[in-house]
Each structure stands twice: as C-alpha cells, then as structure tokens.
C-alpha cells in the first residue's frame, strides 16, 4: 500500500510515554512525510476492516484502503485540527468505498484472518467465516444509516462522537442508530436461524 511514496523507516518510541496525539503527528507529517507512516500504522488495520465490511471483497477492500491513505496524504493540508483525524480519515474511506462499490452481488469473503484475532482450530475458522459472512450479509439489509453506524463502530472502532463527525449527526443520534441497528440485526439473524432449522 502507499506504493507511490517511499518512506524511511520511522517508528514511534513510546516505551515510557503515551503515543503522540493524531493532531501532533499530522503537524509533523506536514513538514516531513515520514511521520505519516505513524498515522498509517495506527489506522491501516481499522480502515481495512471497515472497507471489507463495506464491500465484502478482499481485493477491493485493499484497493480502497490504499486509495484512502493516498488521498489522506495528498490532502493532509485540508485536515482541520479542530476535528478528529480518525473521523476525517474514515470519511475519505467511506467516499472511496461508495465510488468503488459494485451493484452486482458480492463474492464471499475468501479469508477473514485480518478481522479475526485468534483461531483455535480449522472448525472454528469455518464457523467464524460462516458467521461473519452471514452477519455482513444481514447488515446489508439494514437502512443505510444504521449499517454505516454499525460498520464504523464495530469494524472501524470509532467512538460515537467520531462517527457523528463522519456522518454529520449528533452523538446521541449515532448511539440510537447503533442501538436500533443492532436490535434489527439480532432480529434478522434470529429469523434466519429459525428458517435454517426448518
């Protein structure tokens, strides 16, 4: 990813201190693009998981993730420090995903190892794969706002306040979207499970 840019290795030494705030890294990156690597490392997994949840296709998710970080690097001067860098970054990811998203049926996810934290056995891998694929499929049946709030909260790991910045809604409205979206998701998953039992 970020193939158009060459970066020297730069790591953040935080052995005895808190990680640098995003806003501080942005300011440093404006003067020296090597600091953008630290922002990239901080967010790349979360952006990828979010993109995968949006398009349900590994290769497309990787492409969108790359495009997101390239656009962020090239547009870094447009980031205003009065907002959340994460919200700004995921706003870019959402716009990129919307442009790439195909209207045709999505392919099944071939591998979800990036999303799963640990796999104990091949059987568990199969079960988690089927479960995640089913959840992503059912999320697509929710209203646009509810599914986007769920993706940003659970897959991207954004706080409700940050999601509000991305979606242009209040934190309270986002909490309600997540709550109602999860309620709808559980109902739909339970209905699907009952149909499968018949």
C-alpha positions in Angstrom: 0.0 0.0 0.0 1.0 3.6 -0.5 3.1 2.5 -3.4 3.6 6.0 -4.9 5.5 7.1 -1.8 8.8 5.9 -0.4 9.3 6.3 3.4 12.3 5.8 5.5 11.6 3.6 8.5 10.2 5.7 11.3 8.8 4.3 14.4 7.3 5.9 17.5 9.3 5.3 20.6 6.7 5.3 23.4 8.3 2.9 25.8 7.8 5.4 28.7 5.2 7.8 27.4 1.8 8.0 25.8 1.5 7.7 22.0 1.6 11.1 20.2 -1.8 12.5 19.6 -3.0 12.3 15.9 -3.0 16.1 15.7 0.7 16.3 16.6 1.6 13.6 14.1 -0.4 15.5 11.4 1.6 18.7 12.1 4.8 16.7 11.9 3.7 15.0 8.7 3.1 18.3 7.0 6.7 19.1 7.5 8.1 15.6 7.0 6.0 12.9 5.2 7.8 10.2 7.1 5.6 11.0 10.1 2.6 10.0 8.0 3.8 6.4 8.3 2.9 6.5 12.0 -0.6 7.6 11.2 -0.8 4.9 8.6 0.4 2.2 11.0 -2.1 3.4 13.6 -5.1 3.2 11.3 -4.4 0.8 8.4 -6.0 -2.3 10.1 -9.1 -0.4 11.1 -9.6 1.2 7.7 -9.1 -2.2 6.0 -11.7 -3.9 8.3 -14.2 -1.1 7.7 -13.6 -1.3 3.9 -14.0 -5.1 4.0 -17.3 -4.7 5.8 -18.4 -2.2 3.2 -17.6 -4.1 0.0 -17.3 -7.7 1.3 -14.4 -8.4 -1.1 -10.8 -8.6 -0.1 -9.1 -7.2 -3.2 -11.5 -4.2 -3.4 -11.0 -3.5 0.4 -7.2 -3.5 -0.1 -7.6 -1.1 -3.1 -9.9 1.2 -1.2 -7.6 1.2 1.8 -4.6 2.2 -0.4 -6.6 4.9 -2.1 -7.8 6.2 1.3 -4.3 6.7 2.6 -3.0 8.2 -0.6 -5.9 10.7 -0.6 -5.3 11.4 3.0 -1.6 12.0 2.5 -2.2 14.2 -0.6 -5.0 16.1 1.2 -3.4 16.4 4.6 -3.3 20.2 4.5 -7.1 20.2 4.3 -7.4 18.5 7.6 -8.5 20.9 10.3 -7.1 20.2 13.7 -10.4 21.2 15.3 -11.8 17.8 14.4 -10.9 14.1 14.8 -8.3 12.8 12.4 -9.9 9.3 12.6 -13.3 10.8 11.6 -11.7 12.7 8.7 -9.8 9.6 7.5 -12.9 7.3 7.7 -14.9 10.0 5.8 -12.4 9.6 3.0 -12.7 5.8 3.2 -16.5 5.9 3.1 -16.4 8.1 -0.1 -13.9 5.8 -1.7 -15.9 2.7 -0.9 -19.1 4.4 -2.2 -17.4 5.0 -5.6 -16.0 1.5 -5.9 -18.9 -0.4 -4.6 -20.5 -2.6 -7.3 -24.2 -3.1 -7.5 -23.8 -6.8 -8.5 -23.9 -9.5 -5.9 -20.7 -9.5 -3.8 -18.4 -12.5 -3.7 -18.0 -14.4 -0.5 -15.0 -13.4 1.6 -12.2 -15.8 0.9 -10.3 -15.2 4.1 -11.1 -13.2 7.2 -7.9 -13.7 9.1 -7.3 -9.9 9.3 -10.6 -9.5 11.1 -10.3 -12.5 13.5 -7.9 -12.1 16.4 -7.3 -15.8 17.1 -8.3 -19.1 15.6 -8.0 -22.2 17.6 -9.0 -24.9 15.1 -10.0 -25.3 11.4 -13.6 -26.0 12.6 -13.6 -22.6 14.4 -12.2 -20.9 11.3 -15.1 -22.3 9.2 -17.7 -21.4 11.9 -16.3 -17.8 12.2 -16.1 -17.4 8.4 -19.8 -18.5 8.0 -20.9 -16.4 10.9 -19.1 -13.2 9.7 -20.3 -13.8 6.1 -23.9 -14.1 7.4 -23.6 -11.0 9.6 -22.2 -8.9 6.8 -25.0 -10.2 4.5 -27.7 -9.2 7.1 -26.1 -5.8 7.8 -26.7 -5.1 4.1 -30.4 -5.4 4.7 -30.4 -2.6 7.3 -31.2 1.0 6.5 -28.2 3.0 5.1 -27.6 5.0 8.3 -27.9 2.0 10.6 -25.5 -0.2 8.6 -22.9 2.6 8.3 -23.0 3.4 12.0 -22.5 -0.3 12.8 -19.6 -0.6 10.4 -17.9 2.5 11.7 -18.5 1.4 15.4 -17.7 -2.3 15.2 -15.3 -2.7 12.3 -13.5 0.7 12.3 -13.5 1.1 16.1 -14.7 4.7 16.0 -16.3 6.3 19.0 -20.0 7.5 18.6 -18.7 11.1 18.6 -16.3 10.4 15.8 -19.0 8.6 13.8 -21.2 11.6 14.2 -18.5 13.7 12.6 -18.2 11.3 9.7 -22.0 11.0 9.2 -22.9 14.6 10.1 -25.1 13.6 13.0 -25.2 14.1 16.8 -23.5 11.6 19.1 -27.0 10.9 20.6 -28.4 10.1 17.1 -25.4 7.8 16.4 -25.9 5.9 19.6 -29.6 5.4 18.7 -28.6 4.2 15.2 -26.2 1.7 16.6 -28.7 0.5 19.2 -31.6 0.2 16.8 -29.3 -1.3 14.1 -28.0 -4.0 16.5 -31.6 -4.7 17.6 -32.7 -5.1 13.9 -29.6 -7.2 13.2 -30.3 -9.6 16.0 -33.9 -10.0 14.9 -32.9 -10.7 11.3 -30.2 -13.2 12.4 -32.7 -15.0 14.7 -35.2 -15.2 11.9 -32.6 -16.6 9.5 -31.6 -19.1 12.1 -35.2 -20.3 12.6 -35.6 -20.7 8.9 -32.5 -22.7 8.7 -33.8 -25.0 11.5 -36.8 -26.0 9.4 
